Amino acid sequence: MGSKVREIGVFPRDESIRLHIKHPINRGFENWPEATPWPYDQFTYRRLIDGDITSPEVDAPQPIEE
């Protein structure tokens, strides 16, 4: 059995990101303007590194080990 992936609250960088990017589990930014919980996985890590999203819970994104 796999371990549960931690979720973090994320915010889109801007309106364009909010409207066009969704996590592959089909979760957009439905809590806007509040943080939306996304799993802290490779997809979320890449969006943090690219600057498409931000999270007050992650100061310096760390690579995800799978």
C-alpha positions in Angstrom: 0.0 0.0 0.0 1.4 3.4 -0.9 1.8 6.3 1.4 -0.6 9.3 1.4 0.8 12.3 -0.5 0.9 15.5 1.6 -1.4 18.3 0.5 -0.4 22.0 0.5 -2.5 25.1 -0.1 -1.6 26.8 -3.4 -2.5 30.1 -5.0 -2.3 30.9 -8.8 0.3 33.5 -9.9 -2.4 35.4 -11.8 -5.8 35.2 -13.4 -4.6 33.4 -16.5 -3.0 30.6 -14.4 -6.2 30.4 -12.3 -8.3 29.9 -15.4 -6.1 27.5 -17.4 -4.1 25.3 -15.1 -5.6 22.4 -13.2 -3.8 19.6 -11.3 -4.1 16.3 -13.2 -6.4 15.0 -10.5 -8.8 17.5 -12.0 -8.5 20.1 -9.2 -8.3 23.7 -10.3 -8.5 26.7 -8.0 -12.1 26.1 -6.7 -11.4 27.8 -3.4 -10.3 31.1 -4.9 -9.5 33.5 -3.3 -8.5 31.1 -0.5 -5.7 28.5 -1.0 -6.7 25.4 -2.8 -5.3 22.1 -1.5 -3.1 20.2 -4.1 -1.1 17.1 -3.5 2.6 18.0 -3.1 3.8 15.8 -6.0 5.9 16.2 -9.1 3.2 18.3 -10.9 2.9 20.7 -8.0 6.6 20.9 -7.5 7.2 21.8 -11.2 4.5 24.5 -11.0 6.1 26.0 -7.8 9.6 26.0 -9.5 8.1 27.6 -12.7 6.4 30.3 -10.5 2.9 29.4 -11.8 1.7 28.8 -8.3 2.8 29.9 -4.8 2.3 28.3 -1.4 2.9 29.9 2.0 3.6 26.3 3.3 6.7 25.9 1.1 9.6 28.3 1.4 12.0 26.5 -0.9 10.4 23.7 -3.0 12.3 20.4 -2.6 12.3 17.7 -5.2 9.9 14.9 -4.7 11.3 11.4 -4.3 9.1 8.7 -5.7 
